[in-house]
Amino acid sequence: MTIVSFSNVSKTFPPTQRGSAPLVAIDSVDLDIQAGEIFGIIGYSGAGKSTLVRLINALEPATSGRIEVKGAEITGQPERRLRALRLGIGMIFQQFNLFSSKTVWGNIEYPLQVAGIKQPERNARISDLLNFVGLADKAASYPDQLSGGQKQRVGIARALATSPDILLADEATSALDPETTQEVLALLRRVNEQFGTTIVVITHEMEVIKSIAHRVAVMDAGRIIEVGPVFDIFSDPQTEASRRFVSTVVQAVPGPDELALLRVRHPGRIVTLSFKDGNDSQSSVFLELGRRAVGFELIYGGINDIQGRTFGHLTLALTGPDDVIDQAIASIESFVVVSEVR
Amino acid sequence: MDRLIELQGLLWQSAVETLFIVALTLFFGGLGGLLLGLGLYSTRRGSLLPNQTVFAVLNVIVNTFRPIPFVIFLVAFQPLARSIVGTGIGNTAIIFTLSLASIFFIGRVVEQNLLTVQPGVIEAARSVGAGPLRIIPTILLPEALGPLILGYTFVFVAVVDMAAVAGLVGGGGLGAFALLYGYRQFNPWVTWAAVLLIIVLVQVVQFFGNGLARKVMRR
């Protein structure tokens, strides 16, 4: 079921200075997000991903196009209706944006007050949330007494207070160290699994996508240039920008500079083997090479595990008579995708 | 020195009058300035209730009246004081005119302090479905409370300064006392006694303002 749907949505910001051109932040985006999934949006800063996520809870109005959330059109709705919509969409931020004048308890209580939830129920809900994020002992603390990871956990509790169906995470781990990032991501995964909350994760770190997203959209210059299951994007990126993102976490094929260095060090023919799902083809390849007495050396690459499925690229330098190598390549092509690097 | 001892009663009375004038000014001007500051803050582009026209009008009003030196403002607005509070002289007139002048000044101070609140925090409040009229009292003002206390402490000192010209239209207070009994009667002891009292007053208020702000900001 589609929970968020964009059809031909654009967002233009008026020029900040008289005479300069308006800024097109989102350019004709079509996108469907499914209920219950963790949907990642990756792009460099300025690609428009923060604006895109703010269109979902209408913190920013779209300039044109149609956005539907939970089956209802939100574009062009009056502010009062949008406030009701926002009660059903939680949001967490890179800088946490906690209310520094309120305690942890008060921060989580605020959305409940806005939603008009009465006292005994409110207390019970806050206690539950504090237990869920593991901060029951910090209820009376103020945000500036907490660590970054704790602050984000308060942010998550606050965003979940009104039991929203959708949680928007705007660079939620970008201000955290790697270890804390993993903790927060694990918590988000738990939110998704336990409550079935749809989570939209905005990030510029492919690691985040790799670790929690089910599907991912790659954004560049206000457009979505590629969208698909995370495994597909990682194992077979279609666009240059996606390849660059994938290369930040996956050692795939050597780039031109690396290749030049490898050539100097390794005589022979260089081939890249691409594996997907299952490593038994790997052993067949090496057996075959050995049987045909082709000398091989592994010079580049790696095997990656993306959410339980594996893929990898291994670059080999092959030595031996040319015709033997040709025959060997022909026969291993039945197990794996082979591309010779020239 | 002997003269100062003779005038001791009047000195204390003047100090009380100064406090009276300043307190009422801070009440009326403080409230008016708070509203004006909120208006300036919330109507600016990208804020809670963006409205370029209202913002431009408020901005021009503030920029028109704020630079007028108070000693001129006082006499220029004497007719207005006469028509609204019924007198153009004495403490009542001074409190009226001082409140009016301080509204523009305080409005700017309030606006600047509200701008120290991180926009992200306001956005977080919006993201949970809160409207502007709820955000102002429940998020904006509490988040800016520390800077606002320091701002109002600064305003207190400025109002004490402005109130010193009250004698010009027959008002009282330490300024009038120092001019009338010190300066005009060639008695520096009397002048310096008033100066000393003002310094003590300002120091005490600044001390408490700082303390309160520190407590609110927890640092």
Chai-1 contact restraints between the chains, C-beta under 6 A:
chainA,res_idxA,chainB,res_idxB,connection_type,confidence,min_distance_angstrom,max_distance_angstrom,comment,restraint_id
A,R83,B,G129,contact,1.0,0.0,6.0,A-B,restraint_1
A,R83,B,G131,contact,1.0,0.0,6.0,A-B,restraint_2
A,R86,B,S127,contact,1.0,0.0,6.0,A-B,restraint_3
A,R86,B,G129,contact,1.0,0.0,6.0,A-B,restraint_4
A,L87,B,G129,contact,1.0,0.0,6.0,A-B,restraint_5
A,M91,B,S127,contact,1.0,0.0,6.0,A-B,restraint_6
A,F93,B,G120,contact,1.0,0.0,6.0,A-B,restraint_7
A,Q95,B,G120,contact,1.0,0.0,6.0,A-B,restraint_8
A,N97,B,G120,contact,1.0,0.0,6.0,A-B,restraint_9
A,N97,B,V121,contact,1.0,0.0,6.0,A-B,restraint_10
A,N97,B,A124,contact,1.0,0.0,6.0,A-B,restraint_11
A,S101,B,P142,contact,1.0,0.0,6.0,A-B,restraint_12
A,S101,B,E143,contact,1.0,0.0,6.0,A-B,restraint_13
A,P111,B,V128,contact,1.0,0.0,6.0,A-B,restraint_14
A,V114,B,V128,contact,1.0,0.0,6.0,A-B,restraint_15
A,V114,B,G129,contact,1.0,0.0,6.0,A-B,restraint_16
A,V114,B,A130,contact,1.0,0.0,6.0,A-B,restraint_17
